[in-house]
Amino acid sequence: MERDAINLTLIHQWMTVSDAELLLLHAYNRFKKHEKYGGDIVNTLMKIEYGIFQRSSEEHMKARLDLIKSELI
């Protein structure tokens, strides 16, 4: 997951590695409840979400980060 976070910062140069890790951990926590369906569903969902993160605008990503950070408070 750390490698994916670093790669996200190469695409979104304004983003820190810790922000990218926070996005990926939040996605993983949302998807891990689907493990009960078996197979490699969580990895598949993470790959899809990672692709979405890669294509998302800076504005969208910053809004998502703000939302995640507000949930942590």
N, C-alpha and C positions, 0 to 999 in steps of 0.2 A: 504494500500500500504506500510505503514511503517513496518508492520509485515513481508511482503514479502521481503522487503529490508534487514531486519535483518536476515531472513532465508537464503538469498543469501550469506550473509557474513559468515554464518556457513559452507556453501559449498565451497565458494571461500574465504579462510581465509586471503588472502592478500588484499581483497577488503574492503573499508570502507563503512559504512552505507550510507554516502552521495554519494559515487560512485554508489552504488546499487540503491538508489533513483533516481539518474540522469538517469540511464539506464531505469528504469521503467517509469519515467515521459516522457522520449523521446519516448518510445514505445507507451505510451498512446496518446501522441500528434500525432503520426503517424496514430493511429487507430481511433481516435475520429471522423474523417470525415466519417466513415462508420456507424455512428449512424442512418443515414437516412434510412438504410435498415431495421431498426426495430429489435425487439427481443433483445437478449442479445449478439449481435455480438461483441461489444467492449470487454466485459468480456471474451468471448470465445477466441478472438484473444490475449488478455493479458495472459490468461492461457497457450496458446500455446507458446507465446514468453518467458514466465517465465520458461517453461520446456526446451526451447532451451538454455536459460541462465544457467540453472542448469547443463546441459550436455556439455556446451562449454568449450574449453580449456582456460587456463589462458592467453595464447598468443592472442587468438581470442578476449577474453573479454577486454584485455588491448588495443588492436587495436580499438575496438568499442568505448571504453571510450575516447581514444585520438581523434577519429573522432568527437564524440559528443562535446567534449570540444573545438575543433577547430571551430566548427560551432557557438559556443557561443561568440567567440571573435569578 
